[in-house]
Amino acid sequence: MNKYMGKLFKKLRLSRGITLEEATGDYFSVAQLSKFENGISDITITKLLYALNAIAVNLEEFITISNSYKQLFFKQLAIELKQAHDTQDIQTLINLYNQEKNLAFSSKHQKFHALNSIVIATTINKLDSNFPVSEIAKRKISDYLFSVSQWGNYELFLILNNFPQTETDLLISITNEMLDRTEFYQNVPENKMLVLKILINSLNQCSDNNKFKESRKFIEWIEELIDESDLYNKVPFLYAKGYYQIKLGNQEEGKQMMKDAIDVFHKLDCFNLEKLYKNDYIEMFKEDI
């Protein structure tokens, strides 16, 4: 930990009117926290977590503030990537691709930037099939994933942003592994959201390839994990279930579910999402809604 973290903790503690004694409780000494706040010595992560809890600041908030309100490198990239994809801004995606490609040669985190560049190339390829993504590059993503025993936020970011370039059988394997390999991280709300989104994408791809056994299994997993208030995932899940019904032969029921999902996006003023899903529907059925 750097000296700034101690000063930041002190500032947050004092802003809440909490004493050193209240922040340390019976867990560790006031002298240890005081030395940390004044940049004399560090404290262990378990003591920091205890102290942060005592001043009602979560770890992610503390790390973000201590990093001058900058997101972790891949989280900021994920935000920019999603925005550019949703608005179909290919030039921004190409700029991001070139940025990560350059960092793959110059940064201390070369491996991660190289993986990021593949993810961005995959995203561009979804919008412009003339932008190439090699089979070797695609394999680097899955090779990395299976080299990691526990998948956290970064690994979920890689999986989510590598659709639909992942071959269906490999995707099924990765999705099956995901719930086991995210065991330690799944209760983190952000990770749970990503897990659900990956399951929904896997459901779509399995339905598209008539893998109905796997589709049913993914539906069961989603229904077990999803919360009633989780509109962010419930609406795409409704659309995906509609597509699944169509593939089963229930044409009218499925189309109505897909239309209902698009209508919810409209009512929630999610106009970019409404446009994306509406265009998908029109392309699929050659009819306007």
C-alpha positions as CSV (number, residue, x, y, z in Angstrom):
1,M,0.0,0.0,0.0
2,N,1.2,3.5,-0.7
3,K,1.4,6.5,1.6
4,Y,-1.5,8.1,-0.1
5,M,-3.9,5.3,0.9
6,G,-3.2,6.1,4.6
7,K,-3.9,9.8,4.1
8,L,-7.0,9.0,2.1
9,F,-8.3,6.7,4.9
10,K,-7.7,9.4,7.5
11,K,-9.6,12.0,5.3
12,L,-12.6,9.6,4.9
13,R,-12.5,8.7,8.6
14,L,-12.5,12.3,9.8
15,S,-15.2,13.3,7.3
16,R,-17.5,10.8,9.0
17,G,-16.5,11.9,12.5
18,I,-15.1,8.5,13.5
19,T,-12.3,8.2,16.0
20,L,-9.2,6.0,15.7
21,E,-10.7,3.8,18.5
22,E,-14.0,3.4,16.7
23,A,-12.2,2.5,13.4
24,T,-9.9,-0.1,15.0
25,G,-12.4,-1.6,17.6
26,D,-10.9,-4.5,19.4
27,Y,-9.4,-5.9,16.2
28,F,-6.1,-4.1,16.1
29,S,-4.3,-1.2,17.8
30,V,-4.9,2.5,17.4
31,A,-1.1,3.0,17.1
32,Q,-1.1,0.7,14.0
33,L,-3.9,2.7,12.3
34,S,-2.3,6.0,13.2
35,K,1.1,4.9,11.6
36,F,-0.8,3.8,8.5
37,E,-2.6,7.1,8.2
38,N,0.6,9.1,8.6
39,G,2.5,7.0,6.0
40,I,4.9,5.4,8.6
41,S,3.9,1.8,8.0
42,D,1.4,-0.4,6.2
43,I,-1.4,-2.5,7.6
44,T,-2.6,-5.9,6.4
45,I,-5.5,-6.2,4.0
46,T,-7.7,-7.8,6.7
47,K,-7.1,-4.9,9.0
48,L,-7.8,-2.4,6.2
49,L,-11.1,-4.2,5.4
50,Y,-12.1,-4.1,9.1
51,A,-11.3,-0.4,9.3
52,L,-13.1,0.4,6.0
53,N,-16.2,-1.4,7.3
54,A,-16.0,0.7,10.4
55,I,-16.1,3.9,8.4
56,A,-18.8,2.6,6.0
57,V,-16.6,2.6,2.9
58,N,-16.4,-0.4,0.6
59,L,-13.1,-1.6,-0.8
60,E,-14.0,-0.8,-4.4
61,E,-14.9,2.8,-3.5
62,F,-11.6,3.1,-1.6
63,I,-9.5,1.7,-4.5
64,T,-11.3,3.9,-7.0
65,I,-10.7,7.0,-5.0
66,S,-7.1,6.1,-4.2
67,N,-6.6,5.7,-8.0
68,S,-7.8,9.3,-8.6
69,Y,-11.3,8.1,-9.5
70,K,-9.9,6.0,-12.4
71,Q,-11.4,2.6,-13.0
72,L,-9.1,-0.4,-13.3
73,F,-7.7,-0.5,-16.8
74,F,-10.0,-3.2,-18.1
75,K,-13.1,-1.7,-16.4
76,Q,-12.7,1.6,-18.2
77,L,-12.1,-0.3,-21.4
78,A,-15.3,-2.3,-20.9
79,I,-17.3,0.9,-20.5
80,E,-15.9,2.4,-23.7
81,L,-16.2,-0.8,-25.5
82,K,-19.9,-1.2,-24.7
83,Q,-20.7,2.4,-25.5
84,A,-19.0,2.1,-28.9
85,H,-20.6,-1.2,-29.7
86,D,-24.1,0.0,-28.7
87,T,-23.8,3.1,-30.9
88,Q,-22.0,1.0,-33.6
89,D,-19.1,3.5,-33.5
90,I,-16.5,1.5,-35.5
91,Q,-13.9,4.3,-35.6
92,T,-13.8,4.5,-31.8
93,L,-13.5,0.7,-31.6
94,I,-10.6,0.9,-34.1
95,N,-8.9,3.6,-32.0
96,L,-9.3,1.4,-28.9
97,Y,-7.9,-1.6,-30.8
98,N,-4.8,0.4,-31.9
99,Q,-4.4,1.7,-28.3
100,E,-4.4,-1.8,-26.8
101,K,-2.2,-3.2,-29.6
102,N,0.4,-0.6,-28.8
103,L,0.2,-1.2,-25.1
104,A,0.7,-4.9,-25.7
105,F,4.3,-4.0,-26.8
106,S,5.0,-1.2,-24.4
107,S,3.1,-1.8,-21.1
108,K,4.1,-3.8,-18.1
109,H,0.8,-5.6,-18.5
110,Q,1.5,-6.9,-22.0
111,K,-0.4,-10.1,-21.7
112,F,-3.6,-8.4,-20.7
113,H,-3.4,-5.7,-23.3
114,A,-2.8,-8.3,-26.0
115,L,-6.0,-10.2,-24.8
116,N,-7.9,-6.8,-24.8
117,S,-6.9,-6.1,-28.4
118,I,-8.3,-9.5,-29.4
119,V,-11.6,-8.7,-27.6
120,I,-11.9,-5.4,-29.4
121,A,-11.1,-7.0,-32.7
122,T,-13.9,-9.5,-32.1
123,T,-16.3,-6.6,-31.3
124,I,-15.4,-4.8,-34.5
125,N,-15.8,-8.0,-36.5
126,K,-19.4,-8.3,-35.2
127,L,-20.2,-4.9,-36.8
128,D,-17.8,-5.3,-39.9
129,S,-17.1,-8.8,-41.0
130,N,-14.2,-7.4,-43.2
131,F,-12.2,-6.7,-40.0
132,P,-10.2,-10.0,-39.5
133,V,-9.9,-12.0,-36.3
134,S,-7.6,-15.0,-36.7
135,E,-8.3,-18.5,-35.3
136,I,-5.0,-18.3,-33.4
137,A,-6.1,-15.0,-31.8
138,K,-9.5,-16.6,-30.8
139,R,-7.7,-19.6,-29.2
140,K,-5.6,-17.2,-27.1
141,I,-8.7,-16.2,-25.2
142,S,-9.8,-19.7,-24.3
143,D,-6.2,-20.8,-23.6
144,Y,-5.9,-18.0,-21.1
145,L,-9.3,-18.8,-19.5
146,F,-8.5,-22.5,-18.9
147,S,-5.1,-21.5,-17.5
148,V,-6.8,-19.7,-14.6
149,S,-8.5,-21.7,-11.9
150,Q,-10.7,-19.0,-10.5
151,W,-12.4,-16.6,-12.9
152,G,-13.0,-13.0,-11.6
153,N,-14.3,-9.8,-13.2
154,Y,-11.5,-9.7,-15.9
155,E,-12.1,-13.3,-17.1
156,L,-15.9,-12.6,-17.2
157,F,-15.1,-9.5,-19.3
158,L,-13.2,-11.6,-21.8
159,I,-15.9,-14.2,-22.1
160,L,-18.7,-11.7,-22.5
161,N,-16.9,-9.7,-25.1
162,N,-15.8,-12.6,-27.2
163,F,-19.3,-13.5,-28.5
164,P,-20.2,-14.8,-31.0
165,Q,-16.7,-15.6,-32.2
166,T,-16.5,-18.5,-29.8
167,E,-17.4,-21.8,-31.5
168,T,-20.6,-23.2,-30.0
169,D,-19.3,-26.4,-28.4
170,L,-16.3,-24.5,-26.9
171,L,-18.8,-21.8,-25.6
172,I,-20.9,-24.5,-23.9
173,S,-17.7,-25.8,-22.3
174,I,-16.7,-22.4,-21.1
175,T,-20.2,-21.5,-19.8
176,N,-20.4,-24.8,-17.9
177,E,-17.0,-24.1,-16.4
178,M,-18.0,-20.6,-15.5
179,L,-20.2,-21.3,-12.5
180,D,-17.6,-23.5,-10.9
181,R,-14.7,-21.2,-11.7
182,T,-16.5,-18.1,-10.4
183,E,-17.4,-19.8,-7.1
184,F,-15.4,-17.3,-5.0
185,Y,-16.6,-14.2,-6.9
186,Q,-20.2,-14.9,-7.8
187,N,-21.7,-13.1,-4.8
188,V,-20.0,-9.8,-6.0
189,P,-23.0,-8.0,-7.5
190,E,-21.1,-6.8,-10.6
191,N,-19.8,-10.3,-11.3
192,K,-23.3,-11.8,-10.9
193,M,-24.6,-9.4,-13.5
194,L,-21.9,-10.5,-15.9
195,V,-22.5,-14.2,-15.2
196,L,-26.2,-13.7,-16.0
197,K,-25.4,-11.8,-19.2
198,I,-23.0,-14.6,-20.3
199,L,-25.6,-17.2,-19.6
200,I,-28.2,-15.3,-21.7
201,N,-25.7,-15.0,-24.6
202,S,-24.9,-18.7,-24.3
203,L,-28.7,-19.4,-24.4
204,N,-29.0,-17.4,-27.6
205,Q,-26.1,-19.1,-29.3
206,C,-27.3,-22.6,-28.3
207,S,-30.8,-21.9,-29.5
208,D,-29.4,-20.6,-32.8
209,N,-27.5,-23.9,-33.2
210,N,-30.4,-26.1,-32.1
211,K,-28.6,-27.1,-28.9
212,F,-31.9,-27.4,-27.1
213,K,-30.7,-29.5,-24.2
214,E,-28.1,-26.9,-23.3
215,S,-30.6,-24.1,-23.9
216,R,-32.9,-25.6,-21.3
217,K,-30.1,-26.0,-18.8
218,F,-29.0,-22.3,-19.3
219,I,-32.6,-21.2,-18.8
220,E,-32.8,-23.1,-15.5
221,W,-29.5,-21.5,-14.3
222,I,-30.7,-18.0,-15.2
223,E,-34.0,-18.4,-13.5
224,E,-32.2,-19.6,-10.4
225,L,-29.7,-16.7,-10.3
226,I,-31.8,-13.8,-11.6
227,D,-33.5,-11.4,-9.2
228,E,-37.0,-10.0,-9.8
229,S,-35.7,-6.4,-9.8
230,D,-32.9,-7.1,-12.3
231,L,-34.4,-5.5,-15.3
232,Y,-30.9,-5.1,-16.9
233,N,-30.9,-8.9,-17.4
234,K,-34.6,-9.8,-17.3
235,V,-35.5,-7.9,-20.5
236,P,-32.7,-9.6,-22.6
237,F,-33.7,-12.9,-21.0
238,L,-37.3,-12.4,-22.1
239,Y,-36.1,-11.7,-25.7
240,A,-33.8,-14.8,-25.5
241,K,-36.6,-17.0,-24.3
242,G,-38.8,-15.8,-27.1
243,Y,-36.1,-16.8,-29.6
244,Y,-35.8,-20.2,-27.9
245,Q,-39.6,-20.7,-28.3
246,I,-39.4,-19.8,-32.0
247,K,-36.6,-22.3,-32.6
248,L,-38.8,-24.9,-30.9
249,G,-41.5,-24.1,-33.4
250,N,-43.7,-21.9,-31.2
251,Q,-43.5,-19.0,-33.7
252,E,-46.3,-16.7,-32.5
253,E,-45.6,-17.1,-28.8
254,G,-41.9,-16.5,-29.3
255,K,-42.4,-13.4,-31.5
256,Q,-44.7,-11.9,-28.9
257,M,-42.1,-12.4,-26.2
258,M,-39.5,-10.7,-28.3
259,K,-41.8,-7.8,-29.2
260,D,-42.6,-7.4,-25.5
261,A,-38.9,-7.2,-24.6
262,I,-38.4,-4.5,-27.3
263,D,-41.4,-2.6,-26.0
264,V,-39.9,-2.6,-22.4
265,F,-36.7,-1.1,-23.7
266,H,-38.8,1.6,-25.4
267,K,-40.7,2.4,-22.2
268,L,-37.5,2.5,-20.2
269,D,-36.0,5.0,-22.7
270,C,-33.3,2.6,-23.5
271,F,-33.3,3.7,-27.1
272,N,-29.9,2.3,-28.2
273,L,-30.9,-1.1,-26.9
274,E,-34.3,-0.8,-28.4
275,K,-32.7,-0.1,-31.8
276,L,-30.3,-3.0,-31.5
277,Y,-33.0,-5.5,-30.6
278,K,-35.5,-4.1,-33.1
279,N,-32.9,-4.3,-35.9
280,D,-32.2,-7.9,-34.9
281,Y,-35.9,-8.7,-35.0
282,I,-36.4,-7.0,-38.4
283,E,-33.5,-8.8,-39.9
284,M,-34.7,-12.2,-38.5
285,F,-38.3,-11.9,-39.6
286,K,-38.1,-9.4,-42.5
287,E,-41.0,-7.4,-40.9
288,D,-41.2,-4.1,-39.0
289,I,-42.7,-3.7,-35.6
